[in-house]
Amino acid sequence: MKALKKIIAAAILLYIPLQTMAWGNNGHRITGQIADSYLTPKARAAIKKILGNEPVSIAGNWADFVRSDPNFKYTEVWHFVDFDRQMSYPELTEYLEHDNHEDAYTKLKFFVAELKKKNLPQDKKLMYLRFLIHLVEDIHQPMHAALDGTQGGNSIKLQWFSESTNLHTIWDSKLIDFQALSYTEYAALINHTTAAQRAEWQKAPITKWVFESEEISTRVIAEAKTLELQAYNYNFKYISTINQQLLKGGVRLAGLLNQIFG
């Protein structure tokens, strides 16, 4: 009985963070799978030395799973960046340039700088690389760059078919899982880009990634407050936006990894 209780408790701990993470398991894996397809040979070899046999597609989920460990509770604020008002791109860039909070933007910049160091210990390389992969993916989930007071859509309660949920979870996983594809099938379906498109997306600074997500989240959250969500129609309206963000996240993650290791 004690053993059963321990198993149940562990399952609950694992379940809780999955409800609030950016992209569900498949979303992170899809983005990582896409990124892997654009790595240079040099970057791929360097990443393998750090991750071992753990693929980039799987490494992106670690930062969410580890939130079940009380020792990593301090990392919860790293997964998002919030704003007190909607801003133009120059205003948002100015704000982020002076951002001194621990959030997805500042921690991503930190991990990029650290991973460029030649003498970084292996344990830090592993943690920092896993977090870097995860945070690039997080930033491209629009609900993780949202206005204050919205809790990234968590506070907006909705029905997804017959299930009670919230806007954040719909964007994390419901829309993606509704496509009924494995992460490898999903990545293969949407991973079609031109060299010019990849170059344009990759040259955009991280501030631009955040701005794009904030624009989407502001529009989607405002809309969700005024409508009764119809799942089939919502899927039709927003699945292309989801796919674009997954694809951009993968292409930009590859560009960043190639810049650091390639």
Number of C-alpha atoms within 10 A of each C-alpha: 6 7 8 9 10 11 12 12 12 12 12 12 16 17 13 13 16 20 17 20 26 30 34 21 22 22 29 32 28 32 36 31 25 29 27 20 14 19 22 17 12 11 19 19 14 17 23 13 13 17 17 11 9 11 15 26 24 19 21 28 26 16 23 22 18 16 20 19 10 10 9 12 11 10 18 17 13 19 26 24 25 20 15 9 11 15 14 11 15 12 11 18 18 12 14 18 12 9 13 10 13 17 18 27 26 17 20 24 12 13 20 17 11 17 20 13 11 7 9 12 10 12 9 14 21 19 16 20 23 21 26 26 30 30 28 28 30 30 29 28 30 30 32 29 29 28 21 13 12 17 18 26 27 18 13 15 15 22 15 19 11 8 8 9 18 21 24 29 24 23 22 27 20 19 21 24 17 13 11 10 13 14 22 15 11 22 25 13 11 15 20 10 11 8 7 9 12 17 13 11 16 19 12 11 11 18 18 16 23 28 23 17 20 27 18 16 24 20 11 16 19 12 12 16 14 8 9 10 17 12 17 12 9 13 19 10 11 14 16 12 13 21 20 15 21 27 26 25 29 30 26 28 26 30 21 21 24 19 14 16 17 17
